[in-house]
Amino acid sequence: MLDQSFYQQLDTFYAAGDAAGAEAFLVAKRNVAEMEENQQDLATIYNELMGHYRTAGNWAECERAMKGLLRAIRALHLKRGLEWATFTLNIANAQRAMGMLTEAERNFLMVRDEYEAELEPNDYRLASLYNNLGLTYRAKGQVSIARS
């Protein structure tokens, strides 16, 4: 089971500007979690890998990590809730970055429904969601919707 030290170690790599080290760390952790068939850890690791590859612009690996995350979400039977919404928000961000705008919009809207049902109106996660949804609409050329 991953704990806070996982994030501390990962942050240490990024703080040192060692993206290759962060990737190697994540891949090693993924390999262990796959061997153990630990779907909860796999979801977290694939989520981090997806963000890593999205930031690096490595779309093939980003998509591979996204598919791994989706498999873990299914294995965990996550269909709603804040954990599901966080993973889905990150998937939508990756889809937007990869130009999969229709898929990203669909996922952002599902997250919106979950966040509006679960979160207080002033929760920062809603602002993040609306910002990213707006960026998706802008990328689709729907500026008036993006503004709203």
ZIVENBEL-V415723 format. One record per residue. N is the residue number from 1. OMEGA is omega as a letter, one per 30 degrees, with the letter a starting at -180 (* if undefined). Layout:
BEGIN
N	OMEGA
N	OMEGA
END
This chain:
BEGIN
1	l
2	l
3	a
4	a
5	l
6	a
7	l
8	l
9	l
10	l
11	l
12	l
13	a
14	l
15	l
16	a
17	a
18	a
19	l
20	l
21	l
22	l
23	l
24	l
25	a
26	a
27	l
28	l
29	l
30	a
31	l
32	a
33	l
34	l
35	a
36	a
37	a
38	a
39	l
40	l
41	l
42	l
43	a
44	a
45	l
46	l
47	l
48	l
49	l
50	l
51	l
52	a
53	l
54	a
55	a
56	a
57	l
58	a
59	a
60	l
61	l
62	l
63	l
64	l
65	l
66	l
67	l
68	l
69	l
70	l
71	a
72	l
73	l
74	a
75	l
76	a
77	l
78	l
79	l
80	l
81	a
82	l
83	l
84	a
85	l
86	l
87	a
88	l
89	l
90	l
91	l
92	l
93	l
94	l
95	l
96	a
97	a
98	l
99	l
100	a
101	l
102	l
103	l
104	l
105	a
106	a
107	l
108	a
109	l
110	l
111	l
112	a
113	a
114	a
115	a
116	l
117	a
118	a
119	l
120	a
121	a
122	l
123	a
124	a
125	l
126	l
127	l
128	l
129	a
130	l
131	a
132	l
133	l
134	l
135	l
136	l
137	l
138	l
139	l
140	a
141	a
142	a
143	a
144	l
145	l
146	a
147	a
148	*
END
